[in-house]
Amino acid sequence: MTPQAQNVTFVGIGAIGLPMALSVAAAGFDVTGVDFSERQRVAALEQGLPAAADAASAAVSYTHLTLPTILLV
């Protein structure tokens, strides 16, 4: 299957977001991570994932957020 939208931005590249972003990148998408934490951005860059400090720098066109309360269902 060929992805229709090639650009994906992950907002929040911590313990959960970074592995997910890396998996999506491995599937052939162009992925950028966004996180306010410099530590998280450096961790992403060390693994080859471009990272930005804010969504405006990453040209986000769609964002999907999962709230912790949803995970309790």
N, C-alpha and C positions, 0 to 999 in steps of 0.2 A: 504494500500500500504506500502510495506517495503522499506525504503531507501536503495539504492544500495551502495552509498558512505556514510559511517557513520560519517566521520570526516569532519567538516566544520570550516573554519576560516574566521572571519569577520575582515577585515582591516578597522579600523575606528569604534569605539564603542561609539560614541557621542549620540546626541539627536535622531538621526534616526537609526544608526547602532546598538545601544544597544537593543532597543525594538525588532528589527528584529532578532538579534542574540538570544534573549531570546525566541522568538516565534519558531525559528528553533530548539532550544534545547528542548522546550516543545513538539515538534513533534517527538522527539526520536533521534535526531542527537547528536553526541558528538561535541560540539561547543567550540572554543577558540576565544577570542577576542584579537585584536592587536590594540594598540594605543600608540603613543609617550607620551601622557599626563598621568601622574601618577594619576591625579584626575579621569580621565575616567576609568583607570584600577581599581582603588579602588572602584568606583561605580559598576563596573561589578562584582568584587569579592564579594561585599556586597550582590549582588543578586544571588550569586552562580555560576557565569560564570567565568571559568578560563581565565586569561588575561596575555598577554605578552607585552613587550615593543617593540619588533621587530618581523618581520615575520619569521626570521631564527629560533627564539626560539619556534615558533608555528608550524614549519614544514609545511608551506603552499605549497600545490601542485597545486592549481588553484586559481586565483584571478579574480574577476569580479568587475570592478569599473564603477560607473555611474557618469558621469560628469554633472555638473549643466547645461551646454548648452544642453544636451540631454533632460533634464526635461522641457525645454522651448518649445519643439516641440508639 
